[in-house]
Amino acid sequence: MLVDRLNSTARRVPTWIVYAGLSLPAPWLFWQGLTGGLGVEPIKALEHEYGLLALQLLIAGLCVTPLRRFAGVNLLRFRRGLGLMAFFYLCCHLLVWLVLDVQILAQVWADILKRPYITVGMAGFLLLVPLALTSTDRAIRRMGMRWRQLHWLVYPAVLLGGLHFVMLRKGWQLEPLVYLGLVAILLLLRLAPRRKRVAAHA
């Protein structure tokens, strides 16, 4: 059966591959920006690419539970890696904005307060900070059930990320709306009732 094969393969794949594979675009994109491969506005393009990768990985993390519930594909062991790599790209996104784009600390604070799309994006980032800090095995053991409760913050964080993308691309462009719609669908799927297993009758 295809699902069984997928699950068997997933169990054999080491989790470090997620971190190694997903980290490769970061230096490649930076090099592209340095060498003119990102167009006439490399800083803006690099900032966008890092942010988009972060949103894509957050959405991929949201897909893990529906895949298990509705398709039987178990990728839970990779969800932490997806989340941490999403946070990594968010940090890259912010660093490009802070260091290469704005560069003036006072202007950073002014932009956060005056530009709604930046306010929304920063709020989503701040929600993810405690999740990244508590994603170690030691923190999970020490927090117990509180860890699961804390990690519910990922849902409003991803929603804010999708909204940030929509607000950034003024004029209701299709691409950010697709991302926001996908986030909404994945969050709604979590509200769907679990299917009860029907006992087999002899």
Secondary structure as GFF3:
##gff-version 3
##sequence-region A 1 202
A	DSSP	alpha_helix	2	12	.	.	.	ID=ss1
A	DSSP	alpha_helix	16	23	.	.	.	ID=ss2
A	DSSP	alpha_helix	25	34	.	.	.	ID=ss3
A	DSSP	alpha_helix	42	66	.	.	.	ID=ss4
A	DSSP	pi_helix	67	71	.	.	.	ID=ss5
A	DSSP	three_ten_helix	76	78	.	.	.	ID=ss6
A	DSSP	alpha_helix	79	95	.	.	.	ID=ss7
A	DSSP	pi_helix	96	102	.	.	.	ID=ss8
A	DSSP	alpha_helix	105	114	.	.	.	ID=ss9
A	DSSP	alpha_helix	116	133	.	.	.	ID=ss10
A	DSSP	alpha_helix	137	143	.	.	.	ID=ss11
A	DSSP	alpha_helix	145	150	.	.	.	ID=ss12
A	DSSP	three_ten_helix	151	153	.	.	.	ID=ss13
A	DSSP	alpha_helix	154	168	.	.	.	ID=ss14
A	DSSP	alpha_helix	174	189	.	.	.	ID=ss15
###
